Amino acid sequence: MKISPTRIAVYFFAFFLVSGIYSCKNNNKKESTDSQEETTISNDPFFKLSLAQWSLNKPIFAGELDPMDFAKKANEMGFEGIEYVSGFYAEKIKNAENPETAMQETLDLLKAASEKHGVENVLIMVDGEGELASPEPEIRNKAVDNHKKWVDAAEFLGCHSIRVNLFGTDDKDEWKETATDGLSKLAEYASEKNINILVENHGGFSSNAALLAEVMEAVNMKNCGTLPDFGNFCLKREGGEQWEAKCIEEYPKYKGVQEMMPYAIAVSAKSYDFNEEGQETTIDFAQMLEIVKEAGYTGFIGVEYEGENLSPEEGIKATRDLLIAEGNKLNK
């Protein structure tokens, strides 16, 4: 359902009275779809807001939005930071006559766009570069090498991290050992670039927060941490599928975020649907933000809308506005 226009109007009217001005730290601006009136996001919450590029996957896949225009789009919606998805650029770079040159040309354009539109490059979500937790040393080491170019890319863009996946084996004890090895090797390389390696709860054993915490303790490196996602706690899907299929076993999400927060260097606010009051129908954002704040986290929280009932822009705005509203409550 769409968020009540009346509720949105009341919220923004109250905000004007309290702050006297509608501005954010970097004066980033967004455009209202209807009136093109420029507004900006409040920086009153204890966190900053970034936009996860995956929220725009539908218009990008449909050819309606060029991923090279991500910074512009995020700025128009009032975000301070942006979180890239490697997959929106990787195929074109890989198929270029000279992949290294294509990578650098892409990075040059992305960096210039972020500077032009006044948004901070936060992190790169890296997919499709191999299994960092593979039980086969050759496959695992190859995955480590494949990820290094994205570490270099993050350094060039001024990001603080890359997010990686930890797939490779269905044996829990073996996964803990191989995941520790793959992460340690990649984090060692990334430490030379001042880049963090983050693991998101992204399915399989990585969504078992207690087990992931054990891996973090085993790696024991300052630049290796977690990216707690509010909604990605599926442990098993029908037919053993990794994605898409119905989830048949799920880790407790509030417990999971709490267990991941001691190692968190970034946070992702996943959302799916909203009621007429603007509340997420499957995740208690107030409870999630309380857990995040109690952990002492004050960095970026990425907006990642994955719902079907709102358009990507409507879902992004609904998630953003809910985070602001609940975040402001925690400051009172």
C-alpha positions as CSV (number, residue, x, y, z in Angstrom):
1,M,0.0,0.0,0.0
2,K,1.1,3.6,-0.5
3,I,2.0,5.7,2.5
4,S,-0.7,8.1,3.5
5,P,-0.1,11.6,2.0
6,T,-1.7,13.2,5.1
7,R,0.8,11.5,7.4
8,I,3.7,12.6,5.2
9,A,2.5,16.2,5.2
10,V,2.1,16.2,9.0
11,Y,5.6,14.7,9.4
12,F,7.3,17.3,7.2
13,F,5.3,20.2,8.7
14,A,6.4,19.2,12.2
15,F,9.9,18.8,11.0
16,F,10.0,22.4,9.7
17,L,8.8,23.8,13.0
18,V,11.5,21.9,14.9
19,S,14.5,22.6,12.8
20,G,13.6,25.8,11.1
21,I,15.4,24.7,7.9
22,Y,15.2,21.6,5.8
23,S,18.9,20.7,5.3
24,C,21.4,18.0,5.7
25,K,25.1,18.0,6.4
26,N,26.2,18.1,2.9
27,N,23.3,20.1,1.6
28,N,22.4,17.2,-0.7
29,K,19.0,17.7,-2.4
30,K,16.2,15.7,-3.8
31,E,13.4,16.6,-6.2
32,S,9.8,16.0,-5.5
33,T,8.4,13.8,-8.3
34,D,5.2,16.0,-8.6
35,S,6.4,19.5,-8.0
36,Q,10.1,19.3,-8.6
37,E,10.5,21.3,-5.4
38,E,13.9,20.7,-3.9
39,T,14.0,19.3,-0.4
40,T,16.7,17.6,1.7
41,I,17.1,14.9,4.3
42,S,17.3,15.6,8.0
43,N,20.6,14.8,9.8
44,D,18.8,14.7,13.2
45,P,19.0,10.8,13.5
46,F,22.1,9.3,15.1
47,F,23.1,7.8,11.7
48,K,23.7,9.0,8.1
49,L,21.7,7.8,5.2
50,S,23.0,6.1,2.1
51,L,21.2,4.6,-0.9
52,A,21.9,1.0,-1.9
53,Q,22.0,0.7,-5.7
54,W,20.2,-2.6,-5.5
55,S,17.0,-0.6,-4.6
56,L,17.1,0.6,-8.2
57,N,17.7,-2.8,-9.8
58,K,14.4,-2.9,-11.6
59,P,14.8,0.3,-13.6
60,I,18.5,-0.5,-14.2
61,F,17.7,-4.0,-15.6
62,A,14.8,-2.5,-17.6
63,G,17.2,0.0,-19.2
64,E,15.3,2.9,-17.7
65,L,18.2,4.1,-15.5
66,D,21.9,4.1,-16.5
67,P,23.9,2.8,-13.5
68,M,26.4,5.5,-14.3
69,D,23.8,8.0,-13.2
70,F,23.5,6.5,-9.7
71,A,25.1,9.4,-7.9
72,K,22.8,11.9,-9.7
73,K,19.7,9.8,-8.8
74,A,20.8,9.5,-5.1
75,N,21.4,13.2,-4.8
76,E,18.0,14.0,-6.3
77,M,16.5,11.8,-3.5
78,G,18.5,13.6,-0.8
79,F,21.0,10.9,0.2
80,E,24.4,11.7,1.6
81,G,26.1,8.4,0.6
82,I,25.8,5.7,-2.1
83,E,26.5,1.9,-2.1
84,Y,27.4,0.5,-5.5
85,V,26.6,-3.0,-6.8
86,S,29.5,-4.5,-8.7
87,G,27.3,-6.5,-11.0
88,F,25.9,-3.4,-12.7
89,Y,29.3,-2.7,-14.1
90,A,31.3,-6.0,-14.1
91,E,29.9,-7.6,-17.3
92,K,30.6,-4.6,-19.5
93,I,34.1,-4.3,-18.0
94,K,34.8,-8.0,-18.4
95,N,33.8,-8.0,-22.0
96,A,35.7,-4.9,-23.0
97,E,38.7,-5.3,-25.3
98,N,40.9,-4.1,-22.4
99,P,39.2,-4.9,-19.1
100,E,41.7,-2.9,-17.0
101,T,41.3,0.2,-19.1
102,A,37.5,-0.2,-19.0
103,M,37.6,-0.6,-15.2
104,Q,39.6,2.6,-14.8
105,E,37.4,4.6,-17.2
106,T,34.3,3.4,-15.4
107,L,35.8,4.4,-12.0
108,D,36.9,7.8,-13.3
109,L,33.3,8.5,-14.4
110,L,31.7,7.3,-11.2
111,K,34.1,9.3,-9.1
112,A,33.5,12.4,-11.1
113,A,29.8,11.9,-10.8
114,S,29.9,11.5,-7.1
115,E,31.9,14.6,-6.7
116,K,29.7,16.6,-9.0
117,H,26.5,15.6,-7.2
118,G,28.0,15.8,-3.7
119,V,27.5,12.3,-2.5
120,E,30.0,10.1,-0.5
121,N,31.0,6.8,-1.9
122,V,30.4,4.4,1.0
123,L,31.0,0.9,-0.2
124,I,30.8,-1.6,-3.1
125,M,28.6,-4.7,-2.8
126,V,30.6,-7.4,-4.7
127,D,29.0,-10.4,-6.2
128,G,30.0,-13.1,-8.8
129,E,33.7,-13.2,-8.1
130,G,34.0,-16.7,-6.7
131,E,33.5,-18.6,-3.5
132,L,35.6,-17.2,-0.7
133,A,34.6,-20.2,1.5
134,S,35.2,-22.9,-1.0
135,P,36.8,-26.1,0.4
136,E,39.1,-26.2,-2.6
137,P,42.2,-24.1,-1.9
138,E,42.6,-23.2,-5.6
139,I,39.0,-22.0,-6.0
140,R,39.2,-20.1,-2.7
141,N,42.5,-18.4,-3.6
142,K,41.2,-17.5,-7.1
143,A,38.2,-15.9,-5.5
144,V,40.5,-13.9,-3.2
145,D,42.4,-12.7,-6.3
146,N,39.2,-11.9,-8.1
147,H,38.0,-9.6,-5.3
148,K,41.3,-7.6,-5.2
149,K,40.3,-5.4,-8.2
150,W,37.2,-4.3,-6.2
151,V,39.3,-3.5,-3.2
152,D,41.4,-1.3,-5.5
153,A,38.3,0.2,-7.0
154,A,36.9,1.0,-3.5
155,E,40.2,2.7,-2.6
156,F,40.1,4.8,-5.8
157,L,36.5,5.9,-5.2
158,G,37.1,6.7,-1.6
159,C,34.8,4.0,-0.2
160,H,35.5,2.6,3.2
161,S,34.6,-1.0,2.4
162,I,33.6,-3.8,0.0
163,R,30.8,-6.3,0.9
164,V,31.6,-9.9,0.0
165,N,29.7,-13.2,0.1
166,L,30.8,-16.3,1.9
167,F,29.6,-19.3,-0.1
168,G,31.4,-22.5,-0.8
169,T,30.4,-25.5,1.3
170,D,27.4,-27.0,3.1
171,D,29.4,-28.3,6.0
172,K,29.2,-26.0,9.0
173,D,32.6,-26.8,10.5
174,E,34.3,-26.8,7.1
175,W,32.6,-23.4,6.3
176,K,33.9,-21.8,9.4
177,E,37.5,-22.9,8.6
178,T,37.4,-22.0,4.9
179,A,35.5,-18.7,5.4
180,T,38.1,-17.7,8.0
181,D,40.9,-18.5,5.5
182,G,39.4,-16.7,2.6
183,L,38.5,-13.6,4.6
184,S,41.8,-13.4,6.3
185,K,43.7,-13.5,3.0
186,L,41.5,-10.8,1.4
187,A,41.5,-8.6,4.5
188,E,45.3,-8.8,4.6
189,Y,45.4,-7.4,1.1
190,A,42.7,-4.8,1.8
191,S,44.5,-3.6,4.9
192,E,47.3,-2.2,2.7
193,K,44.6,-0.1,0.9
194,N,42.8,1.0,4.1
195,I,39.7,-0.8,2.9
196,N,37.4,-3.0,5.1
197,I,36.1,-6.4,4.1
198,L,32.5,-6.8,5.2
199,V,30.3,-9.9,5.3
200,E,26.5,-9.4,5.1
201,N,24.0,-12.0,6.3
202,H,23.3,-13.0,2.7
203,G,22.0,-16.5,2.9
204,G,23.3,-19.9,4.0
205,F,25.8,-20.0,6.9
206,S,26.4,-16.2,6.6
207,S,22.8,-15.7,7.8
208,N,23.6,-17.7,11.0
209,A,24.8,-14.6,12.9
210,A,26.2,-16.6,15.9
211,L,28.3,-18.7,13.5
212,L,29.4,-15.6,11.5
213,A,30.5,-13.9,14.8
214,E,32.7,-16.9,15.4
215,V,34.3,-16.4,12.0
216,M,34.9,-12.7,12.8
217,E,36.6,-13.7,16.1
218,A,38.7,-16.3,14.2
219,V,39.8,-13.7,11.6
220,N,40.4,-11.1,14.3
221,M,41.4,-8.3,12.0
222,K,40.3,-4.7,12.4
223,N,39.4,-4.3,8.8
224,C,37.2,-7.4,8.6
225,G,33.7,-6.9,9.9
226,T,30.0,-7.3,9.2
227,L,27.2,-5.6,7.4
228,P,24.0,-6.5,9.3
229,D,21.0,-6.5,7.0
230,F,17.6,-6.2,8.6
231,G,16.0,-8.8,6.4
232,N,18.4,-11.4,5.0
233,F,18.2,-14.2,7.5
234,C,17.1,-17.1,5.4
235,L,19.2,-20.2,6.2
236,K,17.6,-22.7,3.8
237,R,15.3,-22.5,0.8
238,E,13.1,-25.1,-0.9
239,G,15.1,-27.4,-3.2
240,G,18.4,-26.2,-1.7
241,E,18.2,-23.1,-3.9
242,Q,20.4,-20.2,-3.0
243,W,18.0,-17.4,-4.1
244,E,14.4,-16.9,-5.2
245,A,12.8,-20.1,-3.8
246,K,10.6,-20.0,-0.6
247,C,12.5,-19.8,2.6
248,I,11.9,-22.8,4.8
249,E,14.3,-22.0,7.7
250,E,15.1,-18.5,9.0
251,Y,17.4,-17.2,11.7
252,P,15.8,-14.8,14.3
253,K,16.4,-11.4,12.7
254,Y,16.5,-9.2,15.8
255,K,18.8,-11.6,17.6
256,G,20.9,-11.8,14.4
257,V,21.4,-8.1,14.0
258,Q,22.3,-7.8,17.7
259,E,24.9,-10.6,17.4
260,M,26.4,-8.9,14.3
261,M,26.5,-5.3,15.6
262,P,29.7,-5.7,17.6
263,Y,31.6,-6.2,14.3
264,A,29.5,-3.9,12.2
265,I,31.1,-1.3,9.9
266,A,28.0,-0.7,7.8
267,V,24.3,-1.4,8.2
268,S,21.6,-2.2,5.6
269,A,17.9,-1.3,6.2
270,K,16.1,-3.9,4.1
271,S,12.4,-3.2,3.5
272,Y,9.6,-5.1,1.6
273,D,6.2,-3.5,2.2
274,F,4.5,-0.7,4.2
275,N,1.1,-0.1,5.7
276,E,-0.9,3.1,5.6
277,E,0.9,4.5,8.7
278,G,4.2,4.2,7.0
279,Q,5.5,1.2,9.0
280,E,7.3,-1.7,7.5
281,T,4.9,-4.7,7.7
282,T,7.5,-7.4,8.2
283,I,10.3,-5.7,10.2
284,D,10.0,-3.5,13.3
285,F,12.3,-0.7,12.3
286,A,12.1,0.9,15.8
287,Q,13.4,-2.2,17.4
288,M,16.1,-2.6,14.8
289,L,17.3,1.0,15.2
290,E,17.3,0.6,19.0
291,I,19.6,-2.4,18.6
292,V,21.9,-0.4,16.2
293,K,22.0,2.6,18.5
294,E,22.7,0.6,21.6
295,A,25.7,-0.9,19.8
296,G,27.1,2.7,19.5
297,Y,26.9,2.7,15.7
298,T,26.7,6.2,14.1
299,G,27.7,5.5,10.5
300,F,25.7,5.1,7.3
301,I,22.6,3.0,7.2
302,G,21.8,2.0,3.6
303,V,18.3,2.0,2.3
304,E,17.6,-1.2,0.4
305,Y,14.0,-1.6,-0.8
306,E,13.1,-5.0,-2.3
307,G,9.3,-4.9,-2.3
308,E,6.7,-5.4,-5.1
309,N,3.8,-3.2,-4.1
310,L,5.5,0.2,-4.4
311,S,7.7,1.5,-7.2
312,P,11.4,1.6,-6.5
313,E,11.3,5.3,-5.8
314,E,8.2,5.1,-3.6
315,G,9.8,2.2,-1.7
316,I,13.1,4.0,-1.2
317,K,11.3,7.1,0.0
318,A,9.1,5.1,2.4
319,T,12.1,3.3,3.9
320,R,14.1,6.6,4.1
321,D,11.2,8.4,5.8
322,L,10.6,5.6,8.3
323,L,14.3,5.5,9.2
324,I,14.3,9.3,9.8
325,A,11.1,9.2,11.9
326,E,12.2,6.3,14.1
327,G,15.7,7.6,14.3
328,N,14.5,11.0,15.5
329,K,12.4,9.3,18.2
330,L,15.5,7.7,19.6
331,N,17.1,11.1,20.1
332,K,14.3,12.3,22.4
